[in-house]
Amino acid sequence: MTDLRGAKSTVEGALSLRSRPAAASVIATCLNAQAESRPRSVIGRVFGASPLSEASRRPFVEALGELHVVDELAKLGPAWEVLHEVPVGERGQVVDHLAIGPAGVFAVEVVHQPADAIAVRGDALTVNGVARPHLALCRDLATDAAVGLTRATGVNVPVRGLIVFVTPGALSVRDEPDDVGVTSDRGVHKWLAGRAHVLDAATVEAITDAAAAPTTWRGAASPRTPGFDAEAFDALRVEVQRAWLARGLWGAAVIAAAAIAALQIF
């Protein structure tokens, strides 16, 4: 599990996007929503009521998904560099992760479609049979990233889009587009590790340096993310896990009591 405790809630005077923690925006959204919720009662705590409010539940799950993808990307090893929440667009568009390594540069977009059926047929992507614009949106982000990196380095830097679906119910990819890949959170490491090598270590470092410089991105925002608090999110994550365990224990106790009662009857 990704450990956020070493991250800073604000980054004073940071000059590099390397200082941006993963999932900072969605974590801030979760915590801001959670701050508006009522604390659980003593009885609620005993019986394992979820500490999450209705408004904070979705961003909490999305944050966990983002962090899981980051954990998978970390398996690529030191030959790869991954920057988070890179502001590639001039109108504030942000790519979730920019992965730079021997296989090239990839604009990684994380999409949360738990238990849904994803199908890719060339340039058509559907979720539960309904057409969705994920390919076009990811392609635009990759193009924006390529323009910024090419302008900053003075050489052509191709960027391929990569959509990562978190815990899809099914994922079927046929005739994958040349400029946008599609995979799952469980498959992203193998997808990237299996690509042919096109960059040497020096080039990876040079592109990463350019990508990490705020001056590369005309739409670059402040490195601070208002509301982001690594320790508060970790504490919330522990609370959620404890509540889940409490519900499990009470459920097991009810089943055991029912079984004993049934044996006494018969």
C-alpha positions as CSV (number, residue, x, y, z in Angstrom):
1,M,0.0,0.0,0.0
2,T,1.3,3.4,-0.9
3,D,2.5,5.3,2.1
4,L,1.5,8.9,2.1
5,R,2.9,9.9,5.4
6,G,6.1,11.3,3.9
7,A,4.2,13.7,1.7
8,K,3.7,17.4,2.6
9,S,0.3,19.0,2.8
10,T,1.8,22.1,1.1
11,V,5.0,22.4,-0.8
12,E,6.8,25.7,0.0
13,G,8.8,27.1,-2.8
14,A,8.8,23.8,-4.7
15,L,10.3,24.2,-8.2
16,S,9.7,20.6,-9.4
17,L,6.6,18.6,-10.1
18,R,8.4,15.7,-8.5
19,S,7.1,17.1,-5.2
20,R,3.4,16.5,-6.1
21,P,2.1,13.4,-4.3
22,A,-0.2,10.9,-6.1
23,A,-3.9,11.4,-5.9
24,A,-3.6,14.7,-4.1
25,S,-6.7,16.3,-5.7
26,V,-9.0,13.4,-5.1
27,I,-7.8,13.0,-1.6
28,A,-8.4,16.6,-0.9
29,T,-11.9,16.2,-2.3
30,C,-12.5,13.3,0.0
31,L,-11.3,15.1,3.1
32,N,-13.2,18.3,2.3
33,A,-16.4,16.3,2.0
34,Q,-15.6,14.2,5.1
35,A,-15.1,17.4,7.1
36,E,-18.8,18.3,6.5
37,S,-20.0,14.9,7.9
38,R,-21.2,14.2,11.4
39,P,-19.0,12.0,13.6
40,R,-20.1,8.5,14.3
41,S,-21.9,7.8,17.5
42,V,-20.4,5.4,20.1
43,I,-22.9,2.8,19.1
44,G,-22.0,3.3,15.4
45,R,-18.4,2.8,16.2
46,V,-19.1,-0.4,18.2
47,F,-21.2,-1.9,15.4
48,G,-18.8,-0.9,12.6
49,A,-20.8,1.9,10.9
50,S,-18.7,3.4,8.1
51,P,-17.0,6.6,9.0
52,L,-17.4,7.8,5.4
53,S,-20.2,10.3,4.5
54,E,-22.2,9.8,1.3
55,A,-20.3,12.6,-0.3
56,S,-16.8,11.3,0.7
57,R,-17.4,7.7,-0.2
58,R,-16.8,7.9,-4.0
59,P,-13.6,10.1,-3.8
60,F,-12.3,7.8,-1.1
61,V,-12.7,4.8,-3.3
62,E,-11.2,6.7,-6.2
63,A,-8.2,7.7,-4.1
64,L,-7.5,4.1,-3.2
65,G,-7.7,3.2,-6.9
66,E,-5.2,5.9,-7.8
67,L,-2.8,4.8,-5.1
68,H,-3.1,1.2,-6.2
69,V,-2.2,2.2,-9.8
70,V,0.8,4.1,-8.4
71,D,1.9,0.9,-6.5
72,E,1.7,-1.1,-9.8
73,L,3.7,1.6,-11.7
74,A,6.3,1.4,-8.9
75,K,6.9,-2.2,-9.9
76,L,8.5,-1.0,-13.1
77,G,11.6,-0.2,-11.1
78,P,14.2,2.7,-11.1
79,A,14.5,2.8,-14.9
80,W,11.1,4.6,-14.9
81,E,10.0,8.0,-13.6
82,V,6.4,8.8,-12.7
83,L,5.1,12.3,-12.1
84,H,1.6,12.9,-10.7
85,E,-1.1,15.4,-11.7
86,V,0.8,17.0,-14.4
87,P,-0.9,20.2,-15.8
88,V,-0.4,19.5,-19.5
89,G,-3.2,21.6,-20.9
90,E,-3.4,25.4,-21.2
91,R,-7.0,25.3,-19.9
92,G,-6.2,23.4,-16.7
93,Q,-6.3,19.9,-18.1
94,V,-4.3,17.5,-15.9
95,V,-3.0,14.0,-16.6
96,D,-3.2,11.7,-13.6
97,H,0.3,10.2,-14.1
98,L,3.1,10.9,-16.6
99,A,5.2,7.7,-16.9
100,I,8.6,8.1,-18.5
101,G,10.9,5.1,-19.1
102,P,12.7,2.9,-21.6
103,A,9.5,2.2,-23.5
104,G,8.8,5.9,-24.0
105,V,6.4,8.5,-22.4
106,F,2.9,7.7,-21.5
107,A,0.0,9.9,-20.3
108,V,-1.7,7.6,-17.8
109,E,-5.4,8.3,-17.1
110,V,-7.1,6.3,-14.3
111,V,-10.8,5.6,-14.9
112,H,-13.0,4.2,-12.1
113,Q,-15.5,1.8,-13.5
114,P,-15.8,-0.9,-10.9
115,A,-17.5,-4.1,-12.0
116,D,-18.4,-2.6,-15.4
117,A,-17.8,-4.3,-18.7
118,I,-15.3,-2.4,-20.8
119,A,-14.9,-3.2,-24.6
120,V,-12.4,-1.6,-27.0
121,R,-12.9,-2.1,-30.8
122,G,-10.5,0.1,-32.6
123,D,-11.5,3.7,-31.9
124,A,-14.7,2.7,-30.2
125,L,-14.8,2.2,-26.4
126,T,-17.9,1.2,-24.6
127,V,-18.8,0.8,-20.9
128,N,-21.7,-1.7,-20.4
129,G,-22.4,-1.3,-24.1
130,V,-22.6,2.5,-24.1
131,A,-20.1,4.5,-26.1
132,R,-17.8,6.7,-23.9
133,P,-15.3,9.4,-25.0
134,H,-12.3,8.1,-22.9
135,L,-10.1,7.4,-25.9
136,A,-10.5,10.9,-27.3
137,L,-10.0,12.6,-24.0
138,C,-6.8,10.6,-23.2
139,R,-5.5,11.2,-26.8
140,D,-6.0,14.9,-26.3
141,L,-4.0,14.8,-23.0
142,A,-1.2,12.9,-24.6
143,T,-1.1,15.4,-27.5
144,D,-0.9,18.3,-25.0
145,A,1.9,16.5,-23.1
146,A,3.8,15.9,-26.3
147,V,3.5,19.5,-27.4
148,G,4.8,20.8,-24.0
149,L,7.7,18.4,-23.8
150,T,8.7,18.9,-27.4
151,R,8.7,22.7,-26.9
152,A,10.7,22.4,-23.7
153,T,13.4,20.0,-25.0
154,G,13.7,21.2,-28.6
155,V,13.3,17.6,-29.9
156,N,10.3,15.6,-30.9
157,V,8.9,13.8,-27.8
158,P,6.0,11.4,-28.7
159,V,3.6,10.7,-25.9
160,R,1.2,7.8,-26.0
161,G,-2.0,7.8,-24.0
162,L,-2.8,4.9,-21.6
163,I,-6.2,4.4,-20.0
164,V,-6.1,2.3,-16.8
165,F,-9.5,1.0,-15.6
166,V,-9.7,0.3,-11.9
167,T,-11.3,-3.1,-11.0
168,P,-13.4,-3.5,-14.2
169,G,-15.8,-6.4,-14.2
170,A,-14.6,-7.4,-17.7
171,L,-12.1,-5.8,-20.1
172,S,-12.0,-6.9,-23.8
173,V,-9.5,-5.1,-26.0
174,R,-9.5,-5.8,-29.8
175,D,-7.6,-3.7,-32.4
176,E,-6.2,-1.3,-29.8
177,P,-5.5,2.2,-31.2
178,D,-1.9,2.9,-32.0
179,D,-1.8,6.1,-29.9
180,V,-3.9,5.1,-26.9
181,G,-3.5,1.8,-24.9
182,V,-6.1,0.4,-22.6
183,T,-5.5,-1.9,-19.6
184,S,-6.6,-2.6,-16.0
185,D,-5.0,-1.6,-12.7
186,R,-3.9,-5.2,-12.3
187,G,-2.3,-5.2,-15.8
188,V,-0.7,-1.8,-16.1
189,H,2.7,-3.0,-14.9
190,K,2.9,-5.8,-17.4
191,W,1.5,-3.6,-20.2
192,L,4.3,-1.1,-19.8
193,A,7.1,-3.6,-19.0
194,G,6.3,-5.5,-22.2
195,R,6.8,-2.6,-24.5
196,A,9.9,-2.4,-26.7
197,H,12.6,-0.1,-25.4
198,V,13.0,3.2,-27.4
199,L,14.8,5.5,-24.9
200,D,18.1,5.2,-23.1
201,A,18.6,6.2,-19.5
202,A,20.0,9.6,-20.3
203,T,17.1,10.5,-22.5
204,V,14.6,9.3,-19.8
205,E,16.4,11.6,-17.3
206,A,16.3,14.6,-19.7
207,I,12.6,14.2,-20.5
208,T,11.8,13.8,-16.8
209,D,13.7,16.9,-15.9
210,A,11.7,18.8,-18.6
211,A,8.4,17.3,-17.5
212,A,9.1,18.2,-13.8
213,A,9.7,21.8,-14.6
214,P,6.6,24.0,-14.1
215,T,7.9,26.3,-16.9
216,T,7.3,23.5,-19.3
217,W,3.5,23.7,-18.8
218,R,1.8,27.0,-19.7
219,G,-1.2,26.0,-17.6
220,A,0.9,25.0,-14.6
221,A,-0.9,25.6,-11.3
222,S,0.5,26.0,-7.8
223,P,2.2,22.8,-6.5
224,R,-0.1,23.2,-3.4
225,T,-3.3,21.3,-3.3
226,P,-5.7,22.9,-0.8
227,G,-7.2,20.4,1.5
228,F,-4.6,17.7,0.9
229,D,-3.5,16.1,4.2
230,A,-1.6,12.8,4.0
231,E,-1.9,12.0,7.7
232,A,-5.6,12.7,7.8
233,F,-6.3,10.5,4.8
234,D,-4.2,7.7,6.3
235,A,-6.1,8.0,9.6
236,L,-9.4,7.9,7.7
237,R,-8.2,4.8,5.8
238,V,-7.5,3.1,9.2
239,E,-10.9,4.0,10.5
240,V,-12.6,2.6,7.4
241,Q,-10.6,-0.7,7.8
242,R,-11.5,-1.0,11.5
243,A,-15.2,-0.4,10.7
244,W,-15.1,-3.1,8.1
245,L,-13.5,-5.6,10.5
246,A,-16.1,-4.7,13.2
247,R,-18.9,-5.4,10.8
248,G,-17.3,-8.7,9.8
249,L,-17.0,-9.8,13.5
250,W,-20.6,-8.9,14.3
251,G,-21.7,-10.7,11.1
252,A,-19.8,-13.8,12.2
253,A,-21.2,-13.6,15.7
254,V,-24.8,-13.5,14.3
255,I,-24.2,-16.5,12.1
256,A,-22.6,-18.4,15.0
257,A,-25.6,-17.6,17.2
258,A,-28.0,-18.7,14.6
259,A,-26.2,-22.0,14.1
260,I,-26.2,-22.7,17.8
261,A,-29.9,-21.9,18.0
262,A,-30.7,-24.2,15.1
263,L,-28.7,-27.1,16.8
264,Q,-30.7,-26.6,20.0
265,I,-34.0,-26.8,18.1
266,F,-33.1,-30.0,16.4
